[in-house]
Amino acid sequence: MTEEILLQAKGLTRAFKMGHRVIEVLRGLDLTVMPGEMVAVVGKSGVGKSTLLHILGTLDQPDGGVVTYRGKDLFSLPEAEIAAFRNRNIGFVFQFHHLLPEFSALENIMIPAIIAGLPRRQAKERAFALLEEVGLGDRAGHRQAELSGGEQQRVALSRALVMRPSIILADEPTGNLDESTSEEVHDLFVELNARFQVAFVVATHNLRLAGRMGRTLRLEDGVLHEEDG
């Protein structure tokens, strides 16, 4: 029996107007992600990696093409259903962690679960378990300003995992970290992928991280090309 495709993009197009010019960022892009797969997307700055992740995560809509999740056409759904789907099935990690500074690490992780309607006690239990998973159980009560850059990114990754999504979309997740801390985050991605069987699609300039993923794709001229090796 053929394994079911987790996430698939077919014929994605996306263009932006800049003054009198139209910039075509995606030009008929195709992508298939299988359950538990780790995929790196590399390419020059401004080539459209963030745009692609935003479309895959339903944060932006393509001008053309479709995105399906386990065969379901996501952009055919009403906006409220898309938002609910996104919250429950897709985790996001960005270069800048976007933690809310007035909340503790634990509270930041709980937010998606609270939005989804989980009982507060269950949300808190899930959040604390993830903090322990990423080695920050003793930092649960600390706020953003009391955490290092690497710790903040670990909290952001825990927040992305709290709804137990099947896929994490990460946009330059180590772009704001030093080399040593970046390696720690890389290790964590691999460990969490193995432990939870969550798929990762990571847009990165870091070729060391890309090399540790199962597959590397280069975004160039609006389409993806398989990298050798």
C-alpha positions, 0 to 999 in steps of 0.5 A, a space after each residue: 500500500 502506498 504511503 499517503 502524501 502529507 502535504 502537496 503543492 501543485 503548480 503554485 504561482 505567486 507574484 507581487 507588484 512593486 511600483 509598475 513592475 510585477 515580480 514573479 516569485 513562484 512560477 508553477 512550483 511543485 512540492 510533495 512532503 511525506 509523513 515524518 519527512 525532513 525537507 530543507 529549502 535553500 536559495 538566495 535571499 529574496 528568492 521566495 522561500 518565506 513566501 513558499 512557507 507562508 503559502 504552505 502554512 496557509 498564512 498567504 494564498 497563491 495566485 494559482 495552484 493548489 495546496 493539499 493536506 492528506 488530499 484535502 484542498 486547503 484553500 477551498 475551505 472557508 477562512 474560519 476552517 483554514 484558521 482552525 486547520 492551521 492551528 491544529 495541524 501546522 506548527 511554525 518556527 520563525 527566525 524571530 521567535 515572536 514570543 509574547 514578552 509579558 508571558 512566561 515561557 510556559 504561558 507562551 507555549 500554552 497559547 495555541 492550545 488555549 486558542 484551540 479550546 483545550 482545557 487550561 490544565 491539559 494545555 499546561 501539562 502539554 506545555 510543561 512536558 514540551 519544556 522538559 523535552 527541550 531541556 527547559 523544565 527549570 525555565 518555565 516561569 521565565 519571561 522572554 527577557 530572562 531567556 537566551 536566544 537559543 532558549 527563546 527558540 526552544 520555547 518557540 519550537 515547543 509552542 509549535 509542537 503543543 498542538 501535536 501537528 504533523 508538520 513544522 514549517 521553519 523559516 530561517 530558524 537559526 538565522 539569529 543564533 550563533 554557530 554553537 547555539 544553531 548546532 543545538 537547535 539543529 540537534 533538537 530538530 532531528 531528535 524531535 523528528 525522530 521522537 514525534 515523527 513530525 515532518 519538517 520543512 525548513 527554509 535556511 541559508 545554513 547548509 550544515 542544517 540542510 545537509 542533516 535533513 533527509 532531502 534538500 531542494 533549491 528554490 531558483 527561478 520560482 521552482 524547486 530543484 532537487 539537490 544532489 547528495 
